[in-house]
Amino acid sequence: MHEETATALSAFDIAALLVVASALLGWFNHHFIRLPHVIGLTVMGAIAAIGLTVVDAVIPGITLDDWVADTLQQMNFTDTLLQGMLSFLLFAGALHVDLDRLKVAWLPVLLLSTVGVMISTILVGLAMWGVGSLIGLTIAPIWYFVFGALIAPTDPVSVLGVLKEENVPKSLQSAVAGESLFNDGVGIVVFIILLGAAVSGNDFSFLEGAELFAIEAGGGILVGLVAGYLGYRALAGMDEYTLEVLITLAVVMGGYALCSQLHISGPLAMAVAGLLIGNHGVTYAMSDVTRDYLLKFWELLDELLNSVLFLLIGLEMIVLMVGGDVLIFGLLAIPLTLIARAVGIFVSTKTIPAARLQDKGAGRVLWWGGLRGGISIALALSLPPGETRDLILAATFAAVLFSVLVQRATLGRLIEKLKEDHAPAVEGNAVEGTPVSPPA
């Protein structure tokens, strides 16, 4: 009994281990490997997992890999991630979305974050179901659609950095950020509905699912509006940055706890609250000092949570038995998710004239810039343990790693090529290499 108590780790112990490991591996990556931070943590986490396995095999009696696996199993990912981290991540992302510019592209953003997510979820689910049938997997079909829902949300943080560097029009930046923000909220609602049906084993009803979606999404938006407005009014009545940061924390934690009690979408509520405070609150209710402290606080929190998530997905490789079937399933997830997103973007922005984005090449930027990140990882980690979870984790790991290593690295070149293709032709008989004078 004493031995069992000694080996059990408290929630604080686990949190401390994750933060310390993230800091150490991040420091090592910064000084020696020099990969982008979250990519470096993912790679370092996977390398650490492989290293522990090798040490365990070479030195008899060393069971470090078992200790890591046991520690990971002690974490209640469903409670920690779905009912904690996601609220902070979505609020932090929403703070940086320009609501005025978002209003200009409201229809394509609305369609991309609803119709696009539904199309992506269905197409990925059907395609992965086909893959699973071909390689002889015996999991229930609804789990393929659970994967489709968790891989549909995109992460705007890293792609927005590229768009700003390449001087992409602000309207397109706002469309990318808005779509990523709301498809996170919608994707999480769809994921929770499908996961509930998958875990219960009941037949999934589209009508019942649509009713649950309307209740969860509509209730979440309403709570987000109320929480955001109350937070804004509280911020407008003072100029004390420490208390104002605390108020934003209260909005997130209190609002999310209320949504949990009401069984409505907390992530969507926090996205709406973040939009209100990030626009009206930052503009009208904060001094320059408070604005600087508050935004930096939430940037730091967002970075910390993403660091822990990417480290976790790397360490989770230690408990995955990566056989031939798992490897095939994971690798095929990459092209299938890309194809599904392309179809979702085309249907959302091309079939309705009013929803078409005016910026040249916007569809291709949205497609290739639709990076998967911390949200997808968090949802995958929250799945109940078992063979199905291992398969979905492998597919999520492959899709996320491809998006941050390949898509993120080549997005700048894609934008430059689009600029060259759409550059206006210069009239006149200019000699090559000679600048053309502007007309009088």
Secondary structure, DSSP 4 states (H G I P E B T S, - for coil): -HHHHHH---HHHHHHHHHHHHHHHHHHIIIII---HHHHHHHHHHHHHHHHHHHHHHSTT--HHHHHHHHHHHS-HIIIIIIIIHHHHHHHHHTT--HHHHHHTHHHHHHHHHHHHHHHHHHHHHHHHHHHHHTT--S-THHHHHHHHHHS---HHHHHHHHHHTT--HHHHHHHHHHHHHHHHHHHHHHHHHHHHHHH-PPP-HHHHHHHHHHHHHHHHHHHHHHHHHHHHHHHT---HHHHHHHHHHHHHHHHHHHHHHTS-HHHHHHHHHHHIIIIIHHHS--HHHHHHHHHHHHHHHHHHHHHHHHHHHHGGGG----HHHHHHHHHHHHHHHHHHHHHHHHHHHSSGGG---STTHHHHHHHT----HHHHHHHHTSPSSHHHHHHHHHHHHHHHHIIIIIHHHHHHHHHHHHHHTPPPPPS-PPTTSPPPPP-
